Amino acid sequence: MSISIHHLSAGNASRWAVRQDGEWGELDASLADLLALPLDQARAVVEAAAREARGDMPGDRALPPVDRQEVWAAGVTYLRSRDGRQEESGHGSLYDHVYVSDRPEIFFKSSPWRVVGDRDAVGIRVDSGWDVPEPEVGLVLNAAGDVFGYTLGNDMSSRAIEGENPLYLPQAKIYDRSCALGPAIVPSWAIDPDTIQIGMRVLREGREAYAGATSTSAMARGFTDLAGWLFRALSFPAGVVLLTGTGIVPEAEFTTRPGDTIEITSAALGTLTNPVVAVGDATGGQRRP
């Protein structure tokens, strides 16, 4: 049995629905409503909607699987991610320390209104020049910090900006169209989180320019550990999405370009597809004489 939770456009509004074994049921609750509930109560609401699933849902456009949730992210949770940061930076020991330390790297990634969904365009900064997608598993956490579900995420990043100085991390990570989520949320009770396989392809002019794969079994940190650190001094009454780091880092010679298409695929979580566009103003940050 397969089950997933979808955010769909409905005219000028939006709605949430459950898809189970190819059939659709309306959810009489928003994601914020569900994440404000204890996990067992939220599960009961989802399963009740799934039992009423009938036929096809009208062809509404898919939206990102968030409504009022911020997106946060963890870094250097895979060995390959640590190595990638050392490749791009003159501060390699800093990333080595984060990889082995008790406290993880956790940073703010996106406001909900900045998140793009499946088939929407993701961005690379025009003032960068070395940019990569970072395919990740996203934890959909309720107000109590429990894992309600999982989704795919793309943490678009400027390796040039972060590599220049680690203090530039917010500019490397947080900008318009830098965060994609989707295509849906798979409930936590429907999946084994220890062995989620993730693959990524970057297509350029119809050809594969890059491909890689990893598994959550290669993570140095557990999901509940990362969630616990996020909630240590922060509250999220409407829930939150936490991206858990990437184990797929292209070689130093590779950069994403406008016109590319990024496909992130997981047998458990679906496929998140995004074309790439340039965003920003390359001259807007120049110092005045």
Secondary structure, 3 states (H helix, E strand, C coil): CCEEEEEEEECCEEEEEEEECCEEEECCCCHHHHHHCCHHHHHHHHHHHHHCCCCCCCCCCEECCCCCCEEEEEECCEHHHHHHHHHHCCCHHHHHHHHHCCCCEEEEEECHHHCECCCCCEEEECCCCCEECCEEEEEEECCCCCEEEEEEEEECEEHHHHHHCHHHHHHHHCCCCCEEEEEEEEEHHHCCHHHCEEEEEEEECCEEEEEEEEEHHHECCCHHHHHHHHCCCCCCCCCEEEECCCCCCCCCCCCCCCCCEEEEEECCCEEEEEEEEEECCCCCCCCCC
